[in-house]
């Protein structure tokens, strides 16, 4: 299949399928992280300011609240969070 040969309707349908698959993969990744997380656990994530380290203070169904080392609170999608042990 050559993408240049597809019509607008075919491209839009392909886009819908790809977006749906991306959503599924992100949801699965989020669930994988949520299963491993515990309150008080040390984690890290990438922000616009660089690498941020902190502790989990609340776990929601889709998001996690983290208190960083500088005492700021971050509400993040679970998929953004990495366990500190993954860094080592």
Phi, psi and omega per residue, in radians:
X1 nan 2.186 3.077
X2 -1.717 2.133 -3.089
X3 -1.096 -0.505 -3.139
X4 -1.163 -0.381 -3.093
X5 -1.579 -0.112 -3.101
X6 -1.383 2.555 3.072
X7 -1.390 2.971 3.103
X8 -1.041 -0.760 -3.141
X9 -1.074 -0.726 3.130
X10 -1.175 -0.689 3.111
X11 -1.136 -0.714 3.110
X12 -1.122 -0.706 3.094
X13 -1.127 -0.757 3.096
X14 -1.086 -0.718 3.094
X15 -1.058 -0.745 3.112
X16 -1.066 -0.770 3.134
X17 -1.118 -0.773 -3.136
X18 -1.127 -0.777 3.133
X19 -1.092 -0.716 3.100
X20 -1.064 -0.761 3.140
X21 -1.149 -0.703 3.086
X22 -1.072 -0.762 3.103
X23 -1.045 -0.734 3.118
X24 -1.096 -0.790 -3.123
X25 -1.142 -0.703 3.102
X26 -1.146 -0.719 3.121
X27 -1.097 -0.716 3.118
X28 -1.137 -0.738 3.114
X29 -1.108 -0.723 3.094
X30 -1.058 -0.778 3.138
X31 -1.121 -0.674 3.103
X32 -1.057 -0.698 3.114
X33 -1.229 -0.796 -3.100
X34 -1.031 -0.621 3.141
X35 -1.109 -0.602 -3.073
X36 -1.496 -0.350 -3.031
X37 -1.338 2.541 3.051
X38 -2.378 2.641 3.084
X39 -1.038 2.408 3.131
X40 1.479 -0.113 -3.106
X41 -1.224 2.448 3.112
X42 -1.397 2.313 -3.106
X43 -2.401 2.993 3.018
X44 -2.534 2.796 3.099
X45 -2.759 2.866 -3.130
X46 -1.700 2.225 3.050
X47 -2.080 3.118 3.081
X48 -1.094 -0.439 -3.113
X49 -1.516 -0.077 -3.104
X50 2.039 -2.837 -3.121
X51 -1.241 2.310 3.141
X52 -2.108 2.347 3.106
X53 -1.988 2.518 3.140
X54 -2.981 -2.953 3.140
X55 -2.166 2.526 3.108
X56 -1.260 2.219 3.105
X57 -2.013 -0.280 3.082
X58 -2.755 2.452 3.114
X59 -2.107 2.061 3.081
X60 -1.783 -3.089 -3.129
X61 -1.136 -0.659 -3.091
X62 -2.147 -0.282 -3.078
X63 -2.203 2.852 3.139
X64 -2.307 2.377 3.087
X65 -1.728 2.174 -3.085
X66 -2.121 2.363 3.004
X67 -1.754 2.066 -3.084
X68 -1.387 2.985 -3.119
X69 -1.061 -0.468 3.111
X70 -1.591 0.282 3.033
X71 1.247 0.314 3.042
X72 -1.538 2.661 3.085
X73 -1.846 2.379 -3.120
X74 -2.190 2.204 3.031
X75 -1.775 2.005 -2.971
X76 -2.235 2.629 2.939
X77 -1.122 2.467 -3.069
X78 -0.981 -0.580 -3.096
X79 -1.151 -0.299 3.126
X80 -1.421 -0.293 -2.995
X81 -1.598 2.405 3.048
X82 -2.081 2.455 3.071
X83 -1.211 2.510 -3.099
X84 -1.078 -0.562 3.123
X85 -1.132 -0.426 3.099
X86 -1.201 -0.387 -3.098
X87 -1.329 -0.537 -3.046
X88 -1.313 nan nan
